[in-house]
Amino acid sequence: MKTSRFSEEQVVGILAEADRGERTIGDVCRAHGISEATFYSWRKRFRGMGVEEVREYRQLKQENARLKKMVADRDLEIEAMREVIRKKL
């Protein structure tokens, strides 16, 4: 997956800048070198979140990925044990 040039904290800052209403969304996007489509997808994903909430969100995503990997590994071990038992019988 392609990594973003901007951290989540920077994205929240860009969204907050646009929400202040000092400049149009198009101007904010041009200033930061992003497309309006990117801006709207970020807004859909991070709307109403502060920097601390984004950090917590990132940590939860990492924890969830780690747990999913553990479950997948456990499932592989169980399947391997079942194969060994079938071959013994």
C-alpha distances in whole Angstrom, upper triangle without the diagonal:
4,6,9,13,15,15,16,19,19,18,21,23,22,23,26,27,27,29,32,33,34,32,30,27,27,28,26,23,24,25,22,20,18,19,21,18,16,19,20,16,16,20,20,17,19,23,25,23,25,23,24,23,20,20,21,18,16,18,19,15,15,18,17,14,17,20,18,17,21,22,20,22,25,25,25,28,30,29,30,33,34,34,36,39,39,40,43,44
4,7,9,12,13,14,18,17,16,19,21,20,21,24,25,25,27,30,30,31,29,28,24,24,25,23,20,21,22,18,17,15,16,19,16,14,17,18,15,15,19,19,17,19,22,25,23,24,22,24,23,19,20,22,19,16,19,20,17,17,20,20,17,20,23,21,21,24,25,24,25,29,29,28,31,33,33,34,37,38,38,40,43,43,44,46,48
4,7,9,9,11,14,14,13,16,18,17,19,22,22,23,25,27,28,29,27,27,23,23,24,21,19,20,20,17,16,14,16,18,17,13,16,18,15,14,18,18,16,17,20,23,21,21,19,21,20,16,17,19,17,14,17,18,15,15,19,19,17,19,22,21,21,24,26,25,26,29,30,30,32,34,34,35,38,39,39,41,44,44,45,48,50
4,5,7,9,12,11,10,13,15,14,15,18,19,19,21,24,25,26,24,23,20,20,20,17,15,17,17,13,12,11,13,15,14,11,13,15,13,11,15,16,14,14,18,20,18,19,17,19,19,15,16,18,16,14,17,19,16,16,20,20,19,21,24,23,23,27,28,27,29,32,32,33,35,37,37,38,41,42,43,45,47,48,49,51,53
4,7,10,12,9,10,13,14,13,15,18,18,18,21,23,24,24,22,22,19,19,19,16,14,15,14,11,10,10,13,16,15,12,13,16,15,13,16,18,16,16,19,21,19,19,17,20,20,16,17,20,18,16,19,21,19,19,23,23,22,24,27,27,27,30,31,31,32,35,36,36,38,41,41,42,44,46,46,48,50,51,52,54,56
4,7,8,6,6,10,10,10,12,14,15,16,18,20,21,22,20,20,17,18,18,14,13,15,14,10,11,10,13,15,15,11,12,15,14,11,14,16,14,13,16,18,16,15,13,16,17,13,14,17,16,14,17,19,17,18,21,22,21,24,26,26,27,29,31,31,32,35,36,36,39,41,41,42,45,46,47,49,51,52,53,55,57
4,5,5,6,9,10,11,12,14,15,17,18,20,22,23,22,22,19,20,20,17,16,18,17,13,14,14,16,18,17,14,14,16,15,11,14,16,13,12,15,17,14,13,11,13,13,10,10,14,13,11,14,16,15,15,18,20,19,21,24,24,24,27,29,29,30,33,34,35,37,39,39,41,43,44,45,47,49,50,51,53,55
4,5,5,6,9,10,11,12,14,15,16,18,21,22,21,21,18,20,20,17,16,19,18,14,16,14,17,17,17,13,13,14,13,9,11,13,10,9,12,13,10,10,8,10,10,6,8,11,10,8,12,14,13,14,17,18,18,20,22,23,24,26,28,28,30,32,33,34,36,38,39,40,42,44,45,46,48,49,51,53,54
4,5,5,6,9,10,11,12,14,15,17,19,20,20,21,18,20,20,16,16,19,17,14,16,16,18,18,19,15,14,16,15,12,13,15,13,10,13,13,10,8,6,9,10,7,8,11,11,11,13,16,15,16,19,20,21,23,25,26,27,29,31,31,33,35,36,37,39,41,42,43,45,47,48,49,51,52,54,56,57
4,5,5,6,9,10,10,13,14,15,18,18,17,18,16,17,17,13,13,15,13,10,13,12,15,16,17,13,12,15,15,11,13,15,14,11,13,14,12,11,9,12,13,10,12,15,15,14,17,19,18,19,22,23,23,25,28,28,29,31,33,33,35,37,38,39,41,43,44,45,47,49,50,52,53,54,56,58,60
4,5,5,6,9,10,11,12,14,16,17,16,16,14,15,15,12,11,14,13,10,12,11,13,13,14,10,9,11,11,7,9,12,10,8,10,12,10,10,9,13,13,10,12,15,14,13,17,18,17,19,22,22,22,25,27,27,28,31,32,32,34,36,37,38,40,42,43,44,47,48,49,51,52,53,55,57,58
4,5,5,6,9,10,10,12,15,16,16,16,14,17,17,13,13,16,15,13,15,14,16,15,16,13,11,12,12,8,9,12,10,7,8,9,7,7,7,10,10,8,11,13,13,13,16,18,17,19,22,22,23,25,27,28,29,31,33,33,35,37,38,39,41,43,44,45,47,49,50,52,53,54,56,58,59
4,5,5,6,9,10,11,13,14,14,15,13,16,15,11,12,15,13,11,14,14,16,16,17,14,12,14,15,11,11,15,14,11,11,12,10,9,8,12,13,11,13,16,16,16,19,21,21,22,25,26,26,28,30,31,32,35,36,37,38,40,41,43,45,46,47,49,51,52,53,55,57,58,59,61,63
4,5,5,6,9,10,12,12,11,12,10,12,11,8,9,11,10,8,11,10,12,12,14,11,9,11,13,10,10,13,13,11,11,13,12,12,12,15,16,14,16,19,18,18,21,23,22,24,26,27,27,30,32,32,33,36,37,37,39,41,42,43,46,47,48,49,52,53,54,56,57,58,60,62,63
4,5,5,6,9,10,12,12,12,9,12,12,9,10,13,13,11,14,12,13,12,13,11,8,9,11,8,7,10,11,8,8,9,10,10,11,15,14,13,16,18,17,17,21,22,21,23,26,26,27,29,31,31,33,35,36,37,39,41,41,43,45,46,47,49,51,52,53,55,57,57,59,61,62
4,5,5,6,9,11,11,12,11,14,14,10,12,15,14,13,16,15,16,15,17,15,11,13,14,11,10,13,14,10,9,9,10,9,11,14,14,13,16,18,18,19,22,23,23,25,27,28,29,31,33,33,35,37,38,39,41,43,43,45,47,48,49,51,53,54,55,57,59,60,62,64,65
4,5,5,7,8,8,10,9,12,11,8,10,13,11,11,14,14,15,14,17,15,12,14,16,13,12,16,16,13,13,13,13,13,14,17,18,16,19,22,21,22,25,26,26,28,30,31,31,34,36,36,37,40,41,41,44,46,46,48,50,51,52,54,56,57,58,60,62,62,64,66,67
4,5,6,7,7,7,6,9,9,6,9,12,11,11,14,13,13,11,14,13,10,11,14,12,10,14,15,13,12,13,14,14,16,19,19,18,21,23,22,23,26,27,26,29,31,31,32,35,36,36,38,40,41,41,44,46,46,48,50,51,52,54,56,57,58,60,62,62,64,66,67
4,5,8,9,9,9,12,12,10,12,15,15,15,17,16,16,14,16,15,12,12,15,13,10,13,15,12,10,10,12,13,15,18,18,17,20,22,21,23,26,26,26,29,31,31,32,35,36,36,38,40,41,42,44,46,46,48,50,51,52,54,56,57,58,60,61,62,64,66,67
4,6,8,10,10,14,13,11,14,16,15,16,19,18,19,17,19,18,15,16,18,16,14,17,18,16,14,13,15,14,16,19,20,19,22,24,24,25,28,29,29,31,33,34,35,37,39,39,41,43,44,45,47,49,49,51,53,54,55,57,59,60,61,63,65,65,67,69,71
4,5,7,8,11,11,10,13,15,14,16,18,18,18,16,18,18,15,15,19,17,15,18,20,18,15,16,18,18,20,23,23,22,25,27,26,28,31,31,31,34,36,36,37,40,41,41,43,45,46,47,49,51,51,53,55,56,57,59,61,62,63,65,66,67,69,71,72
4,7,9,12,10,9,13,14,13,15,18,18,19,17,20,20,16,18,21,19,17,21,22,20,18,18,20,19,21,24,25,24,27,29,28,29,32,33,33,35,38,38,39,41,43,43,45,47,48,49,51,53,53,55,57,58,59,61,63,64,65,67,69,69,71,73,75
4,7,8,6,7,10,11,10,13,15,15,15,14,17,17,14,16,19,18,16,20,21,20,18,19,21,21,22,25,25,24,27,29,28,29,32,33,33,35,38,38,38,41,43,42,44,47,47,48,50,52,52,54,56,57,58,60,62,63,64,66,68,68,70,72,73
4,5,5,6,9,10,11,13,14,14,13,11,14,15,12,13,17,16,15,18,20,19,17,19,21,21,22,26,26,24,27,30,28,29,32,33,32,34,37,37,37,40,42,41,43,46,46,46,49,51,51,52,55,56,56,58,61,61,62,65,66,66,68,71,72
4,5,5,6,9,10,11,12,11,10,7,11,11,8,10,13,13,11,14,17,16,15,17,18,19,20,24,23,22,25,27,25,26,29,30,29,31,34,33,34,37,38,38,39,42,43,43,45,47,47,49,51,53,53,55,57,58,58,61,63,63,64,67,68
4,5,5,6,9,10,10,9,8,7,10,11,9,11,14,14,14,17,19,18,18,20,21,22,23,27,26,24,27,29,27,28,31,32,31,33,36,35,35,38,40,39,41,44,44,44,46,49,49,50,52,54,54,55,58,59,59,62,63,64,65,68,69
4,5,5,6,9,10,10,10,10,14,14,11,14,17,16,16,19,21,20,19,21,22,22,23,27,26,24,27,30,28,28,32,33,32,34,37,37,36,39,41,41,42,45,46,46,48,50,50,51,54,55,56,57,60,61,61,64,65,66,67,70,71
4,6,5,6,9,9,10,9,13,12,9,12,15,13,13,17,18,17,16,18,19,19,19,23,23,21,23,26,25,25,28,29,28,30,33,33,33,36,38,38,39,42,43,43,45,47,47,48,51,53,53,54,57,58,58,61,63,63,64,67,68
4,5,5,6,5,6,6,10,9,7,10,12,12,12,15,17,16,16,19,19,20,20,24,23,21,23,26,24,24,27,29,27,29,32,32,31,34,36,36,37,40,41,40,43,45,45,46,49,50,50,52,55,55,56,58,60,60,62,64,66
4,5,5,6,8,9,12,12,11,14,16,15,16,19,20,20,20,22,23,23,23,27,26,24,26,29,27,27,30,32,30,31,35,35,34,37,39,39,39,43,44,43,45,48,48,48,51,53,53,54,57,58,58,61,63,63,64,67,68
4,6,8,10,12,15,14,12,15,17,16,17,20,21,20,20,22,22,22,21,25,25,23,25,28,27,26,29,31,30,31,34,35,34,37,39,39,40,43,44,43,45,48,48,49,52,53,53,55,58,59,59,61,63,64,65,67,69
4,6,9,11,13,11,10,14,15,13,15,18,18,17,18,20,20,19,19,22,23,20,22,25,24,23,26,28,26,27,31,31,30,33,35,35,36,39,40,40,42,44,45,45,48,50,50,51,54,55,55,57,60,60,61,64,65
4,7,10,12,10,10,14,15,14,16,19,19,19,20,22,22,22,21,25,25,22,24,27,25,24,27,29,27,28,32,32,31,33,36,35,36,39,40,39,41,44,44,45,47,49,49,50,53,54,54,57,59,59,60,63,64
4,7,8,6,7,10,11,11,13,15,16,16,17,20,20,21,20,24,23,20,22,25,23,22,25,27,24,26,29,29,28,31,33,33,33,37,38,37,39,42,42,42,45,47,47,48,51,52,52,54,56,57,58,60,62
4,5,5,6,9,10,11,12,14,16,16,17,21,21,22,22,25,24,22,24,27,24,23,27,28,26,27,31,30,29,32,34,33,34,37,38,37,40,42,42,43,46,47,47,48,51,52,52,55,57,57,58,61,62
4,5,5,6,9,10,10,12,14,15,15,18,19,21,22,25,24,21,24,26,24,24,27,28,26,28,31,30,30,33,35,34,35,38,39,38,41,43,43,43,46,48,47,49,52,52,53,56,57,57,59,62,63
4,5,5,6,9,10,11,12,14,15,18,19,21,22,25,23,20,23,25,22,22,26,26,24,26,29,28,27,31,32,31,32,36,36,35,38,40,39,40,43,45,44,46,49,49,49,52,54,54,55,58,59
4,5,5,6,9,10,11,12,13,17,17,19,19,22,20,17,20,22,19,19,23,23,21,23,26,25,24,28,30,28,30,33,33,33,35,38,37,38,41,43,42,44,47,47,48,50,52,52,54,56,58
4,6,5,6,9,10,10,11,14,15,16,17,20,19,16,19,21,19,19,23,23,21,24,27,26,26,29,31,30,31,34,35,35,37,39,39,40,43,44,44,46,49,49,50,53,54,55,56,59,60
4,5,5,6,9,10,10,13,15,17,18,21,19,17,20,22,19,20,23,23,21,24,27,26,26,29,30,29,31,34,34,34,37,39,39,40,43,44,44,46,48,49,49,52,54,54,56,58,59
4,5,5,6,9,10,14,14,17,17,20,18,15,18,20,17,17,21,20,18,21,24,22,22,26,27,26,28,31,31,30,33,35,35,36,39,40,40,42,45,45,46,48,50,50,52,54,55
4,5,5,6,8,11,11,13,14,16,15,12,15,17,14,14,18,18,16,19,22,21,21,24,26,25,27,30,30,30,33,35,35,36,39,40,40,42,45,45,46,49,50,51,52,55,56
4,5,5,5,9,10,12,14,16,14,13,16,17,15,16,20,20,18,21,24,23,23,27,28,27,29,32,32,33,35,37,37,39,41,42,42,45,47,47,48,51,52,53,55,57,58
4,6,6,9,11,14,16,18,15,13,17,18,15,16,19,19,17,21,23,21,22,25,26,25,28,30,30,30,33,35,35,36,39,40,40,42,45,45,46,49,50,50,52,54,55
4,6,9,9,12,13,15,12,10,14,14,11,12,16,15,14,17,19,18,18,22,23,22,24,27,27,27,30,32,32,33,36,37,37,40,42,42,43,46,47,47,49,52,53
4,6,6,8,10,12,9,8,11,12,10,12,15,15,14,17,19,18,20,23,24,23,26,28,28,29,32,33,34,35,38,39,39,42,43,44,45,48,49,50,52,54,55
4,6,9,11,13,11,10,14,15,13,15,18,17,17,20,22,21,23,26,27,27,29,31,31,32,35,36,37,38,41,41,42,45,46,47,48,51,52,52,55,57,58
4,7,10,12,9,10,14,14,13,15,18,17,18,21,22,22,24,27,27,28,30,32,32,34,36,37,38,40,42,43,44,46,48,48,50,52,53,54,56,58,59
4,7,8,6,6,10,10,9,12,14,14,15,18,19,20,21,24,25,25,28,29,30,31,34,35,36,38,39,40,42,44,45,46,48,50,51,52,54,56,57
4,6,5,6,9,10,10,12,14,15,16,19,20,21,23,25,26,27,29,30,31,33,35,36,37,39,41,42,43,45,47,48,49,51,52,54,56,57,59
4,5,5,6,9,10,11,13,14,15,17,19,20,21,23,24,26,27,29,30,32,33,35,36,38,39,41,42,44,45,47,48,50,51,53,55,56,58
4,5,5,6,9,10,11,12,14,16,17,18,20,21,23,24,26,27,29,30,32,33,35,36,38,39,41,42,44,45,47,48,50,51,53,54,56
4,5,5,6,9,10,10,12,14,15,16,18,20,21,22,24,26,27,28,30,31,33,35,36,37,39,41,42,43,45,47,48,49,51,53,54
4,5,5,6,9,10,10,12,14,15,17,18,20,21,23,24,26,27,29,30,31,33,35,36,37,39,41,42,44,45,47,48,50,51,53
4,5,5,6,9,10,11,12,14,15,17,18,20,21,23,25,26,27,29,30,32,33,35,36,38,39,41,42,44,45,47,49,50,52
4,5,5,6,9,10,10,12,14,15,16,18,20,21,22,24,26,27,28,30,32,33,35,36,37,39,41,42,43,45,47,48,50
4,5,5,6,9,10,10,12,14,15,16,18,20,21,22,24,26,27,29,30,31,33,35,36,37,39,41,42,43,45,47,48
4,5,5,6,9,10,11,12,14,15,17,19,20,21,23,24,26,27,29,30,32,33,35,36,38,39,41,42,44,46,47
4,5,5,6,9,10,11,12,14,15,17,18,20,21,23,24,26,27,29,30,32,33,35,36,38,39,41,43,44,46
4,5,5,6,9,10,10,12,14,15,16,18,20,21,22,24,26,27,28,30,31,33,35,36,37,39,41,42,44
4,5,5,6,9,10,10,12,14,15,16,18,20,21,23,24,26,27,29,30,32,33,35,36,38,39,41,42
4,5,5,6,9,10,11,12,14,15,17,18,20,21,23,25,26,27,29,31,32,33,35,36,38,40,41
4,5,5,6,9,10,11,12,14,15,17,18,20,21,23,24,26,27,29,30,32,33,35,37,38,39
4,5,5,6,9,10,11,12,14,15,16,18,20,21,23,24,26,27,29,30,32,33,35,36,38
4,5,5,6,9,10,11,12,14,15,17,19,20,21,23,25,26,27,29,30,32,33,35,37
4,5,5,6,9,10,11,12,14,16,17,19,20,21,23,25,26,27,29,31,32,33,35
4,5,5,6,9,10,10,12,14,15,16,18,20,21,23,24,26,27,29,31,32,33
4,5,5,6,9,10,11,12,14,15,17,18,20,21,23,25,26,27,29,31,32
4,5,5,6,9,10,11,12,14,15,17,18,20,21,23,25,26,27,29,31
4,5,5,6,9,10,11,12,14,15,17,18,20,21,23,24,26,27,29
4,5,5,6,9,10,10,12,14,15,16,18,20,21,23,25,26,27
4,5,5,6,9,10,11,12,14,15,17,19,20,21,23,25,26
4,5,5,6,9,10,11,12,14,15,17,19,20,21,23,25
4,5,5,6,9,10,11,12,14,15,17,18,20,21,23
4,5,5,6,9,10,11,12,14,15,17,19,20,21
4,5,5,6,9,10,11,12,14,15,17,19,20
4,5,5,6,9,10,11,12,14,16,17,19
4,5,5,6,9,10,11,12,14,16,17
4,5,5,6,9,10,11,13,14,16
4,5,5,6,9,10,11,13,15
4,5,5,6,9,10,11,13
4,5,5,6,9,10,11
4,5,5,6,9,10
4,5,5,6,9
4,5,5,6
4,5,5
4,5
4
